[in-house]
Amino acid sequence: MLWFLITLVEILIIPLTRTDPSLSGSKTMAVFVPPPLLLIITVPYILNFYLKFHLNQFISSFVFQDKGFENTKPVLETIKNKGITAIGAAGMCWGAKVVVELSKEELIQAAVLLHPSFVNVDDIKGGKAPIAILGAEIDQMSPPALLKQFEEILSSKPEVNSYVKIHPKVSHGWTVRYNIDEPEAVKAAEEAHKEMLDWFVTYIK
């Protein structure tokens, strides 16, 4: 089972890595953390549709987040052994929790959280990597009031570069679960995608 999960992470991370040769010849890579566990992240959403919230919370908190964090560490180690000197991680939904754990242990050099779930103020206090938090105006998992708390905490940590933005008129999951036939939805998602990539270009060197 452990081998399968690690292999799954490797398979899904590889297509989402990006090397930017323009940054002074340095090797840089952006690693997207759940998703990249795209096959796994669908499970909480499906369960959330059919089952009650608390069961979904239990499953995602105690199974997927812990596994995601532990199984990402050897992947990052392998990447670094190949000569990659800086790694950035982006986490959507509960993947954001994985990213902040990586940041706490200084395993990444930049972090982006998009419509985060299960991230608390202590997580933000413990993070060490430059962090961008992109939240939604309509989000029960990370409501604007909580994002404001994150912003206040980060403002008190000048040693950690940060950026917090609450995107208006969008709901949880807007960066990955949107209708490509709706121009406004596409525009909102692409705006967040650009902010994410700009953050990595700035700090992954």
NUBA-540976 format. One record per residue: residue in three letters; x negated, y, z of N, C-alpha, C, O in turn. Coordinates in steps of 0.001 Angstrom, whole numbers, padded with zeros to 6 digits, always signed. Each point is the difference from the previous one (the first is absolute). Last residue first. Example, Ala and Ser with C-alpha at 12.3 -4.5 7.8 and 13.67 -1.06 7.14 Angstrom:
BEGIN
ser-012850-002250+007080-000820+001190+000060+000770+001090+000730-000509+001108+000169
ala+000219-006828-000239+000890+001190+000000-000900+001200+000000-001036-000019+000665
END
This chain:
BEGIN
lys-014043+030078-006852-001194+000371-000759-001201-000815+000495-001108+000162-000511
ile+006511+001004+001380-000682-001254-000300-001181+000303-000913+000134+000024-001223
tyr+002881+003459+002699-000708-000584+001141-000693-001334-000272-000770-000466+000840
thr+003280+003245-004159-000675+000953+000883-000893-000698+001019-001100+000473+000285
val+003889-002984-003212-001080+000633-000775-000810+000949+000864-001212+000124-000175
phe+005053-002090+002087-001090-000958-000163-001165+000606-000775-001159-000199+000363
trp+005048+002766+000090-000620-000183+001314-001195-000954-000099-001057+000250+000579
asp+003726+000394-004359-000821+001183+000251-000720-000126+001342-001153+000410+000139
leu+004307-003712-001267-001236-000146-000768-000931+001193+000204-001217-000171+000065
met+005481+000346+002004-000775-001128+000525-001343-000110-000708-001042-000098+000649
glu+004121+003208-002254-000551+000452+001279-000863-001087+000617-001058+000281+000563
lys+003416-001375-004448-001093+000926-000285-000655+000501+001274-001224+000109+000072
his+005056-002808+000308-001118-000785-000523-001209+000897-000276-001134-000368+000307
ala+005177+002417+000949-000655-000652+001137-001197-000826-000461-001036-000018+000666
glu+003625+001969-004003-000619+001066+000798-000755-000589+001190-001127+000398+000295
glu+003743-003226-002956-001274+000325-000633-000722+001126+000731-001230+000038+000032
ala+005580-001286+001400-000960-001083+000244-001365+000354-000563-001018-000204+000661
ala+004552+003175-001497-000321-000003+001429-001045-001069+000322-000927+000240+000773
lys+002624-000038-005187-000807+001181+000297-000441+000012+001461-001156+000297+000300
val+004173-003618-001713-001329-000235-000559-000936+001153+000340-001153-000216+000371
ala+005634+000703+000775-000614-001039+000832-001421-000285-000462-000912-000142+000815
glu+003513+003076-003370-000350+000619+001275-000684-000992+000933-000931+000354+000723
pro+002585-001881-005010-001153+000912-000087-000429+000605+001332-001196+000118+000270
glu+003560-004852-001369+000420+001238+000634-001193+000955+000054-000909-000201+000805
asp+000669-004325-002385+000905+000703-000921+000517+001309+000579+000758+000714-000656
ile-003513-003889+003016-000810+000649-001029+000852+000734-001029-000523+000757-000818
asn+001361-001850+006137+000565-000332-001303-000762+000768-001083+000036+001229-000036
tyr-002075-002905+004927+000765+001067-000641+000433-000451-001386-000601-000889-000603
arg-002577-000569+004829+001328-000530-000341+000849+001113-000588+000816+000608+000693
val-005290+000260+000710-000122-001306-000665+001342-000588-000421+000048-000856-000883
thr-000660+005135+003148-001189-000046-000863-000127-001314-000764-000734-000078-000986
trp+004256+001167+004293+000177+000693-001277-001208-000117-000934+000143+000190-001207
gly+001056-001905+005907-000303-000878-001124+000001+000685-001351-000119-000664-001030
his+002904+002916+004885-001044-000993+000249-000184-000913-001217+000963-000542-000542
ser+001171+005136-000758+000207-000902+001124-001126-001019+000073-000849-000082-000888
val+001801+005539-001054-000324-001387-000328+000179-000841+001258+000036+000528+001112
lys+000320+004439-001526+001053-000664-000785-000370-001407-000470+000515-000474-001013
pro-004706+003393+002563+001443+000283+000134+000856-000874-000898-000421-000424-001076
his-004487-000483+003595+000567+000229-001325+001519+000186+000119+000682-000840+000588
ile-004893+001701+002813+001328-000624-000016+000642+000343-001341+000346+001153-000256
lys-005727-001412+002169+001028+000630-000822+001287-000796+000073-000004-001225-000117
val-005455+001960+002182+001315-000581+000248+001031+000757-000827+000063+001229+000035
tyr-005760-002097+000721+001024+000671-000802+001310-000727+000249+000081-001219-000147
ser-005757+001613+002059+001356-000565-000084+000913+000867-000850-000256+001178-000252
asn-005156-002393+002526+000764+000763-000996+001350-000669-000220+000099-001225-000055
val-003263+001102+004454+000657-000877-000977+000815+000864-000962+000992+000612+000393
glu-003335+001355+003199-001023-000881-000569+000558-000971-001031-000752-000643-000732
pro+003403+003733+003407-000663+000647-001144-001067-000873-000645-000402+000246-001137
lys+004767-000898+004245-001189-000817-000285-000729+000592-001213+000093-000551-001096
ser+004127+002144+002761-000869+000066+001185-001265-000830-000173-000813-000095+000919
ser+004205+000139-004202-000483+001379+000089-000948+000184+001173-000863+000878-000009
leu+003153-004976-000609-001121+000140-000927-000577+001408+000020-001197+000185-000221
ile+005039-001061+002789-001131-000773+000519-001223+000187-000887-001109+000217+000489
glu+005128+001694-001932-000514+000708+001174-001219-000710+000575-000981+000640+000378
glu+003301-002714-003912-000704+001189-000473-000619+000769+001157-001129+000480-000103
phe+003887-004184+001046-001261-000444-000599-000838+001210-000423-001211+000039+000219
gln+005520+000833+001267-000868-000386+001112-001363-000456-000515-001039+000362+000552
lys+004297+000517-003716-000466+001256+000586-000906-000271+001202-000987+000703+000215
leu+003162-004312-002190-001092+000459-000860-000566+001327+000503-001200+000249-000111
leu+004995-001969+002240-001178-000805+000326-001198+000442-000836-001121+000069+000502
ala+005253+001943-001411-000442+000396+001338-001256-000766+000415-000901+000569+000615
pro+003118-001642-004755-000812+001217-000030-000514+000431+001371-001113+000512+000112
pro+002146-005711-000649+000763+001226-000244-000910+001226+000030-001096-000058+000557
ser+000524-005216-001281-000891+001103+000382+000711+001311-000314-000271+000627-001024
met+002829-004487+000733-001198-000647+000514-001035+001023+000467-000649-000187+001030
gln+004787+001388-003172+000217-000397+001389-001246-000630+000613-000167+000011+001219
asp+001063+003621-005342-000744-001208+000351+000194-000315+001484-000472+000740+000863
ile+000946+003276-004744+001034-000921+000471-000650-001342+000302-000219-000810-000900
glu-002543+004256-000557+000953+000786+000782+001077-000898+000616+000500+000272+001092
ala-005454-002175-002161+001256+000322-000670+000894+000812+000923-000022-000178+001218
gly-005727-000349-001572+001252-000511+000534+001208+000469-000786-000100+000842-000892
leu-005580-001454+001007+001054+000471-000894+001314-000633+000438+000229-001193-000197
ile-005547+002181+002036+001270-000645+000319+001085+000635-000854+000285+001192+000111
ala-006054-001789+000206+001135+000732-000567+001259-000798+000303+000036-001213-000205
ile-005485+001422+002239+001305-000629-000199+001015+000966-000602+000103+001154+000417
pro-005727-002558+000971+000886+001046-000536+001325-000617-000435+000024-001033-000669
ala-002451-001752+004385-000227+000362-001396+000883+001172-000398+001086+000163+000557
lys-000931-002319+003796-001277+000690-000165-000258+000462-001429-000866+000847-000221
gly+005175-002288+004092-000565-000059-001346-001256+000832-000141-000109+001071+000599
gly+003121-001473+003349-001164-000875-000085-000665-000043-001357-001102-000535-000126
lys+005117+003082+001178-001071+000477+000875-001277-000817-000195-001106+000529+000110
ile+005026-001886-002313-000537+001214-000615-001149+000557+000834-000984+000494-000552
asp+003303-004181+002261-000699-000388-001225-000667+001214-000635-001157-000061-000415
asp+003948+000772+004071-001289-000550+000419-000819-000470-001204-001227+000107-000005
val+005677+001442-000641-000930+001099+000275-001364-000512+000438-001015+000621-000314
asn+003791-003932-002785+000354+000838+001139-001084+001042+000267-001031+000028-000671
val+003278-003672-003334-001163+000788+000399+000430+000931+001125+001029+000669-000103
phe+001923-003655-002428-000637-000590+001178-001306+000692+000399-000750-000526+000823
ser+002160+001604-005719+000865-000656+000987-000858-000564+001116-001117-000463-000235
pro+000735+004505-004131-000490-001014+000935+001091-000561+000907+000994+000659+000303
his-001614+002077-004917+001200-000393+000748-000335-001118+001008+000477-001128-000123
leu-004723+001993-001849+001177+000426-000744+001241-000618+000624+000078-001217+000172
leu-005658+002394+000884+001205-000679+000457+001179+000569-000773+000199+001215-000032
val-005925-001541-000408+001233+000667-000413+001174-000855+000474+000049-001202-000263
ala-005861+001886+001113+001289-000680+000193+001139+000857-000522-000009+001225+000120
ala-005888-002135-000142+001135+000896-000234+001280-000806+000096+000035-001177-000359
gln-004220-000843+001167-000481+001384+000035+001094+001014-000314-000221+001206+000118
ile-000084-006471+002340+000286+000741-001222-000461+001440+000170-000226+000471+001115
leu-000243-003571+002362-000229-000919-001105+000281+000649-001349-000315-000567-001046
glu+000602+001907+006066-000941+000619-000945-000385-000949-001133-001158-000057-000415
glu+004493-000470+004044-001240-000777+000073-001045+000484-000998-001029-000646-000200
lys+005313+002731+000396-000464-000029+001392-001349-000706+000118-000854+000409+000787
ser+003128-000416-004950-000622+001283+000300-000555+000037+001420-001075+000553+000233
leu+003566-004274-001636-001286+000014-000691-000761+001286+000299-001221-000010+000158
glu+005572-000283+001443-000858-000926+000748-001389-000074-000641-001006-000051+000707
val+004312+002544-002876-000486+000713+001185-000868-000903+000863-000932+000475+000650
val+002927-002395-004505-000995+001006-000352-000528+000729+001229-001206+000224+000109
val+004762-003306+000335-001254-000692-000296-001100+001016-000267-001123-000151+000480
lys+005417+001790+000032-000500-000464+001297-001331-000721-000187-000913+000153+000812
ala+003301+001170-004607-000639+001144+000640-000583-000382+001355-001040+000521+000404
gly+003714-003528-002913-001396-000005-000414-000768+001166+000594-001219-000071+000157
trp+005955-000465+000254-000813-000551+001095-001454-000176-000397-000848-000229+000861
cys+002981+003500-004006+000842-000664+001003-000883-000577+001101-000839+000715+000548
met-002316+000269-004182+001394+000394-000101+000810-000786+001024-000269-001178+000237
gly-005225+002712-000945+001004-000929+000513+001388+000573-000122+000266+001120+000436
ala-005840-000720-002258+001326+000619+000041+000999-001040+000462-000008-001133-000482
ala-005740+002092+000571+001152-000901+000094+001286+000802+000083+000096+000982+000736
gly-005817-000770-002294+001202+000674+000474+001160-000971+000006+000048-000915-000822
ile-005858+000827+000828+001285-000644-000284+001126+000857+000573-000087+000487+001127
ala-005656-000653-002549+001114+000701+000644+001314-000612-000454+000180-000336-001170
thr-004440-001377-000292-000433+000746+001173+001125+000713+000736-000174+000399+001152
ile-000926-005003-004379+000938+001120+000109-000273+000737+001304+000023-000600+001075
gly-002260-003524-002572-000621+001292-000237+000922+001189+000035-000441+001125-000233
lys+001206-005923+001208-000225+000155-001442-000540+001387-000351-000135+000347-001174
asn+001432-001603+005602-001160-000819-000357-000331+000083-001484-001108-000339-000415
lys+005004+002430+002106-001192+000739+000406-001271-000768-000350-001016+000601-000350
ile+005162-002712-000426-000147+001155-000891-001274+000769+000327-000737+000393-000904
thr+001934-003906+003758-000454-000508-001294-000239+001140-000987-000990+000008-000732
glu+002896+001057+004863-001392-000395+000189-000593-000513-001306-001142+000316-000335
leu+005725+000673+000464-000796+001222+000015-001480-000318+000143-000839+000640-000633
val+003782-004211+000975+000014+000501-001366-000848+001273-000099-000786+000160-000933
pro+001539-002099+005168-001021-000725-000785-000034+000441-001465-001046-000068-000646
lys+004354+002212+003430-001382+000245+000444-001038-000796-000780-000988+000590-000438
thr+005843-001043-000027-000618+001042-000810-001464+000189+000366-000808+000354-000858
asn+003698-003321+003214-000406-000561-001284-000585+001032-000947-000611-000352-001009
glu+002252+001593+005367-001063-000995+000157-000490-000524-001346-001197-000226-000178
phe+004866+003302+000204-001220+000609+000532-001141-001009+000042-001091+000274-000498
gly+005368-001812-000798-000524+000930-000990-001315+000614+000442-000933+000116-000794
lys+003317-002858+003772-000641-000776-001055-000624+000920-001043-001105-000246-000484
asp+003588+002275+003884-001195-000628+000556-000751-000781-001059-001224+000088-000093
gln+005349+001819-001190-000980+001025+000317-001296-000620+000509-001080+000343-000480
phe+004794-003227-000490-000620+000580-001169-001064+001037+000334-001053+000018-000636
val+003390-002324+004283-000527-000918-001008-000785+000748-001058-001206-000206-000136
phe+003436+002371+003846-000806-001059+000582-000580-000971-001015-000885-000786+000340
ser+003641+004688-001567-000956+000427+001017-000957-001113+000397-001209+000214+000083
ser+004833-000979-003161-001033+000830-000600-001066+000389+001014-001177+000090-000351
ile+004899-002661+001855-000772-000736-001002-001144+000846-000533-001138-000464-000066
phe+004164+002496+003082-000781-001051+000654-000903-000706-001000-001189-000192+000251
gln+004250+003353-001877-001077+000648+000727-000900-001040+000658-001224+000124-000030
asn+005123-001600-002103-000975+000461-000990-001210+000612+000694-001141-000237-000394
leu+004719-000920+003059-000669-001209-000466-001062+000370-001028-001103-000546+000009
his+003819+003999+001563-000937-000453+001023-000713-001283-000393-001166-000184+000349
phe+004624+002234-003162-001274+000709+000040-000990-000620+000972-001184-000112-000319
lys+004910-003027-001930+000014+001218+000786-001404+000562+000142-000990-000712-000169
leu+002308-002117-004234-000006-000219+001440-000015+001326+000735-000095+001060-000618
tyr+000116-001300-004186+000906-001063+000404+000134-000153+001519+001039-000429+000501
phe-003866+003755-002599+001273+000102-000714+001009-001009+000546+001190+000294+000109
asn-005639-000269+001433+000689+001181+000504+001367+000159-000657+000931+000533+000604
leu-003837-003892-002096+000581-000344+001299+000788+001174+000564+001050-000177+000617
ile-003394+000921-004551+001093-000931-000252+000689-000368+001308+001228-000033+000084
tyr-005039+002723+000198+001098+000739-000607+001197-000905-000270+001145+000401+000206
pro-005193-002277+001533+000718+000829+000978+001177+000741-000604+001036+000146+000649
val-003637-002743-003694+000730-000806+000983+000683+000859+001053+001187-000205+000258
thr-004148+001828-003752+001404-000095-000380+000807-000737+001055+001211+000192+000104
ile-005944+000277+000169+000743+001148+000507+001469-000050-000407+000841+000631+000640
ile-004056-003936-002123+000399-000162+001399+000899+001150+000443+000952-000214+000750
leu-002812+000138-005072+000848-001179+000105+000510-000182+001416+001088-000533+000219
leu-004149+004031-001175+001310+000266-000593+000936-001184+000132+001202+000177+000195
leu-005655+001641+001822+000698-001256+000264+001427+000109-000531+000977-000137+000738
pro-004126+003875-001103-000050-001071-000961+000698-001293+000342+000208-000821-000894
pro+002187+004251+003132-000617-000734-001086-001376+000556-000277-000170+001219+000005
pro-000846-001874+003020+001411-000385-000182+000993+001123-000216+000250+000787+000914
val-005158+000602-001857+000381-001025+000962+001505+000044+000193+000595+001077-000022
phe-004681+000501-003669+001363+000252+000436+000460-001154+000870+000012-001150-000439
val-004931+003531-001087+000697-001256+000239+001362+000315+000592+000104+000720+000993
ala-004312+001751-003983+001192+000216+000805+000709-001332+000133+000318-000642-001001
met-005690+002290-000064+001127-000880-000258+001149+000376+000912-000207+000312+001172
thr-005165+001095-003317+001130+000287+000877+001153-000904-000363+000140-000425-001146
lys-005762+001523+000308+001041-001001-000171+001123+000299+000986-000229+000024+001209
ser-003196+003671-003514+000210-000875+001146+001126-000977-000292+000907+000284-000783
gly-002549+003383-002075-000556-001321-000214+000211-000948+001157-000428-001152-000066
ser+002224+005687-000182-001450-000019+000187-000591-001386-000116-001020-000279+000629
leu+005758+000574-001558-000380+000575+001291-001482-000232+000261-000376-000851+000807
ser+002901-000814-004635-000289+001426-000125-000513+000622+001288-000514+001118-000008
pro+002102-005761-000839-001408+000238-000286-000367+001474-000047-001183+000337-000053
asp+005017-003478+002504-000076+001303-000659-001468+000341-000248-000675+000465+000919
thr+004137-004966+000084-001349+000522+000088-000074+001287-000794+000393+000034-001167
arg+003662-003179+003620-000350+000995-001005-001425+000470+000234-000312+000485+001087
thr+004393-004658+000107-001211+000712+000355-000375+000939-001125+000354-000226-001158
leu+003342-002933+001188+000312+001340+000469-001237+000759+000456+000111+001112+000516
pro+000009-005758-002098+000546+000835-001074+000243+001441+000426+000174+000870-000853
ile-001917-003958+004161-000903+000197-001127+000600+000864-001104-000675+000910-000480
ile+003147-002404+004427-000819+001193+000157-000803+000271-001270-000117+001150-000422
leu+002855-005012+000833+000807+001198-000163-000804+001278+000156+000389+001047-000518
ile-002416-005381+001003+000633+000053-001318+000729+001323-000202-000040+000575-001088
glu-001874-001513+005320-001019+000247-001017+000634+000168-001381-000371+000898-000757
val+003172-002078+004364-000471+001375+000132-001004+000323-001093+000063+001065-000614
leu+001405-005458+000873+001083+000861-000460-000427+001453+000061+000250+000767-000930
thr-003106-003994+002738-000027-000048-001448+001059+000926-000584-000242+000672-001003
ile+000193-001208+005620-001168+000757-000429-000062+000041-001522-000268+001048-000588
leu+003617-003665+002485+000268+001413+000223-001166+000857-000462+000197+001051-000610
phe-000652-005752+000381+001018+000472-000947+000246+001488+000155+000110+000722-000992
trp-002955-002906+004039-000635+000101-001315+000979+000577-001014-000365+000836-000827
leu+002022-001799+005066-000886+001144+000065-000656+000223-001356-000089+001132-000475
met+002719-004943+000955+000835+001204+000000-000868+001252+000000+000281+000958-000720
END
